Amino acid sequence: MSLLPVDDALGRLLSAARPVQRTETVPLHEAAGRVLAGDVAARLTQPPFDNSAMDGYAVRHEDIAELGSVLAVVGTSAAGRAFEGTAGPGEAVRIFTGAPLPAFADTVLLQEDAERLEDGRIRTTFLTPKGRHIRPRGQDFLEGDIVLRAGDVLDPGRLTVAAAMNHAALTVYARPRIAVLATGDELVPPGSSPGASQIIASNTYGVSAIAREAGAQIVDLGIVGDDKQAIREAVRNALSLDIDVLVTLGGASVGDFDLVQPVLGEAGMELDFWRIAMRPGKPLMVGRLGPVQFVGLPGNPVSSMVCSLLFLEPLVRRLAQLPPKSRLHRAVAAVPLRENDHRQDYVRARIARGPAGELLITPFDKQDSSMMKIFAESEGLLVRAPHAPAAAAGAPCDVLLLREPAA
């Protein structure tokens, strides 16, 4: 099987994705970042009454039609405490922002446009137009108005308006359930005392974090050794958990101990593609086990992380009905770049901001796919297309941004 270009592989993966249709109702404080499963109508009118937009005085406009008009202040209207009396001609009510407008008033005179007199009266110092500084009832929305739509992502603004519409909970699409299974006799969990031939299993945590930040619910299946029966039982258990995607870490190549592909083949996996024209991360495996999508990630930590950013993150967002997240940015090479071979290269790199705000990228000298420290120190991945020629410092290039660089 020939190596598949990255863009073709991603297109095939996403075209096979079936967005989650399960829904659940969650309280507002748990709804941030979720996707609405239906339209949301206002349960009340906002504002529910005419109110003042500023601190000042509620007046009849005819009483302030002339500069220097004098009015008697006969009461106060504050937020949550409306003025309940009456006011006749030549009288005003002290009013504060958000307070209900008394029935007699049609204008709010700003406090800075009125001179307070010693006897409790006020004198106008500015000719205020009629109707000024009033928020009319229903200015924002009316009861029954559809304000939020199915498919909206609940960001802070939408959560705020949902609360204002008197919704304490919202119905959203369920998070995709992603099961993560690490494989390998050499792996032991963090906090263990590894034997002479063992290493700490680290991939699960980075891969799970990427999927979780993309909108997934993670099911951690732990570690299973290089044993067909153990892998078979772990897969059977995973498929019983109502998952949407099974992700395996390691065992996706063709060595004597790479058992994931044959075991899944026996379980009925329909293999879509395997082996991508990229570095790091060539042995990526994608298929389907009935309704469950399968992604087999490489065992090398950096390969696993790069493949998760390129493939798992977009897959989860598609399943979660979230819009794609673009990490790709234009940058400028801070140093000369070498010619590339037939695989698309993702080079760990430092990124800084140039004097005009441009991204300046400097690859690390060491690029071994087992070196987690360098990946952790990288702000981005320099993207080098297959057969890209050598380039001088200052050449434009593409970068996958991992984190915002320091100014």
Disulfide bonds with the S-S distance in Angstrom:
none
